[in-house]
Amino acid sequence: LLDLARRDAELEAGRATRDAARAAAAARELAARSALDAVRAADALGRERLRAAEAEVATAREELRSAEEAHRGAEVRELEARLALDAVREQALVEFAGLGGPGLRALDPDAAPEPPEDDGATLGAALATAGARWAAATPAGEPPAPGRLGTLRRRFHELGAANPFAVDEHAELRSRVDGLEAQRADLGAAIAKTRGLIAELDGLIARQFRATFEALETAFDRRFQQLFGGGFARLSLTDPADLAQTGVEIVARPPGKKAQALAMLSGGERALTAVALLFAMLEVRPVPFCVLDEVDAALDEANVGRFVDALRGLAEQTQFVVITHNRGTIEAADDLYGVTVGEDAVSRVVSLRIEEARSVAARVRAGRNAAVEATPAG
């Protein structure tokens, strides 16, 4: 702005000089014309003076033409300077408008913290005030290089427009983060408590499992001896250190044989061993009822008798539903249910309560005995 003001002053001084030169040239031209008239009146005496005057006129005209060209050049330069000044002003307005409130306060420290709605007029007035202030006193320090200005301008535009709601959004997000942190702390405490409960339950399950396994092993050995009439049976864990993944191995020794794994026993021995294990489980952990589907199919008569005795012993606390074709097992039942096919090829379900049948049979026998005693001797 200082350079433009200085150039304006120089242009004004040049214009005044040209005006003065033009006035002087006009005066000389008038004097030359007067001299020419005098020369014409005195042709003989003024020819030499006429030629001198014409030469002076030509020189004056050249000077006038040069002055007019200089004046037109000065006007063009003045117009270009004004256009450049306007472009610089528009560019400055755009840059400071992009900065918003900080840009306005940089131009005018006394400006409001937030620009009003008509911030274009306010910013223009602030720029004019700053220009006058800078014209009166040049700002201290070296101006930044154009490259530095370009870098800062590019980084500023990359940041985008300022968000006026950033403070409110930050407060909202902060509140949400605090809530999530509280929830995370609660979840961490709940997870720690749950893990403690899991460890406690694991310990309780392990203790109960070991206690139940020991009781089952004792009951299994006793039931095995009851069903086999001797021998022994043993349960063992494949992985005692990991009760969740461990398996169970069965080693049995029927009477008169050596101890061996379950897979090495005969079919009847495996079946009777399985029944012994089942009865041991029912003894340790009784259930309301139990369904047995032909578990005595592979048993001989001696084993069936022991099987029925064991079944009777457990029947006091568990109701058994036994599906069987074995006569010995049928004779030990309280109630019988069967399916028969009549001559019409229709299946029918028949049932019989042993106690009622025994009562009926007893009454029939009593009636027959009474009839025999009442008959007179022949």
C-alpha positions, 0 to 999 in steps of 0.5 A, spaced: 500 500 500 505 504 501 508 503 494 502 504 491 501 511 495 508 513 493 507 511 485 500 515 486 504 521 488 509 520 483 504 520 477 500 526 480 507 530 480 508 527 473 501 530 471 503 537 473 509 537 470 506 535 463 501 540 464 506 546 465 510 543 459 503 543 455 502 550 457 509 553 456 508 549 449 502 553 447 505 559 449 511 558 445 506 556 439 502 563 440 509 567 440 511 563 434 505 565 430 505 572 432 513 572 430 510 568 423 505 574 422 511 579 423 515 575 418 510 575 413 509 582 414 516 583 413 518 577 409 525 579 407 527 580 414 523 575 417 525 568 413 530 566 418 526 568 424 520 564 421 525 558 420 527 558 427 520 559 429 518 553 425 524 549 428 521 551 435 514 549 433 516 542 431 520 541 437 515 543 442 510 539 438 514 533 439 515 534 446 507 535 447 506 528 443 511 525 448 508 528 454 501 526 451 504 519 450 507 519 457 500 521 460 497 516 457 502 511 459 501 514 466 493 513 466 494 506 464 499 504 469 494 508 474 489 503 472 493 497 472 495 499 479 488 500 481 486 493 479 492 490 482 490 493 488 483 491 488 485 484 486 489 484 492 484 487 497 479 482 494 484 476 495 485 479 502 478 479 504 477 472 502 483 469 506 481 473 512 473 471 511 476 464 511 479 465 518 472 468 521 473 471 527 480 470 528 481 473 521 477 479 523 480 480 530 487 480 526 485 486 522 482 490 528 483 488 535 477 492 537 472 487 533 467 483 536 469 476 538 464 473 533 463 477 526 456 479 525 451 476 519 454 482 514 461 480 516 463 482 509 462 489 510 465 489 517 471 485 514 472 490 509 471 496 514 476 492 518 481 491 512 481 499 510 482 501 517 488 496 518 491 499 511 490 506 514 494 503 520 499 500 516 500 506 511 501 510 518 506 505 521 509 499 517 508 493 521 515 490 525 518 484 522 519 481 515 513 479 511 513 471 510 515 468 504 510 467 498 512 459 499 510 459 506 504 463 505 502 458 500 503 452 505 499 455 510 493 457 506 493 450 503 494 447 510 488 451 512 484 449 507 485 442 508 483 443 515 476 445 512 471 450 515 471 451 523 465 447 527 461 452 531 458 446 535 465 442 536 465 444 544 458 441 545 459 435 541 466 434 545 462 435 551 456 430 549 462 425 546 465 426 553 459 424 557 458 418 552 465 416 553 465 417 561 458 413 561 462 407 557 468 407 561 463 406 567 459 401 564 466 398 562 468 398 569 462 395 571 463 389 566 470 388 568 467 387 576 462 383 573 466 379 569 471 378 575 465 376 580 463 371 574 470 368 574 470 367 581 463 364 581 466 359 575 472 357 579 468 356 586 463 352 582 469 348 578 471 347 585 465 345 588 463 340 582 470 337 582 469 335 590 462 333 588 464 329 582 470 326 586 465 324 592 460 321 587 465 317 583 468 314 590 461 312 592 459 310 585 466 306 585 464 302 592 457 301 590 459 298 583 464 293 586 458 291 591 453 291 586 458 287 581 459 282 587 452 281 588 450 280 581 456 275 579 456 272 586 463 274 587 469 277 584 471 285 584 470 291 579 474 297 579 472 304 576 478 309 574 479 316 571 483 316 565 485 323 566 484 325 574 488 332 573 482 334 568 475 332 570 472 336 565 475 331 559 477 325 563 474 318 561 472 312 565 475 305 565 472 299 567 476 293 570 472 287 572 474 280 574 468 275 574 469 269 579 474 264 577 477 269 572 483 274 571 482 282 572 481 285 565 478 291 561 470 291 559 472 290 552 475 283 554 469 280 557 463 276 554 457 279 552 453 276 558 459 279 562 459 285 559 451 286 560 451 284 567 457 289 568 453 294 565 447 292 569 451 293 576 454 300 574 447 302 572 444 299 579 450 303 582 448 309 579 441 308 581 443 307 588 448 313 589 443 318 585 436 315 586 431 317 580 423 317 580 423 311 575 427 307 570 426 304 564 430 297 562 429 294 555 431 287 555 437 288 559 437 281 561 436 278 555 443 275 555 443 272 562 442 265 564 437 263 570 442 264 575 444 271 573 437 272 572 435 270 579 441 275 582 438 281 577 431 280 580 434 280 587 438 287 586 432 290 582 427 288 588 432 292 593 432 298 588 424 298 587 423 301 594 426 308 591 425 307 584 419 305 580 422 300 574 419 299 567 422 293 565 421 290 558 423 283 558 421 276 555 425 272 561 420 268 565 424 269 571 424 277 571 416 276 569 415 272 575 418 278 580 414 283 577 408 287 580 404 289 574 404 286 567 402 289 561 403 285 554 401 286 547 397 280 544 394 279 537 387 276 536 384 272 531 381 278 528 389 280 527 388 286 531 393 288 537 390 288 544 394 291 550 392 286 556 394 288 563 395 284 570 396 286 577 400 280 580 397 281 587 390 282 585 391 275 581 394 272 587 388 274 591 383 271 586 387 265 585 387 264 593 379 265 593 378 260 587 382 255 591 379 257 598 372 256 594 374 249 591 377 247 598 370 248 601 366 245 595 371 239 596 370 239 604 362 239 603 361 234 598 359 227 602 363 221 602 361 216 597 
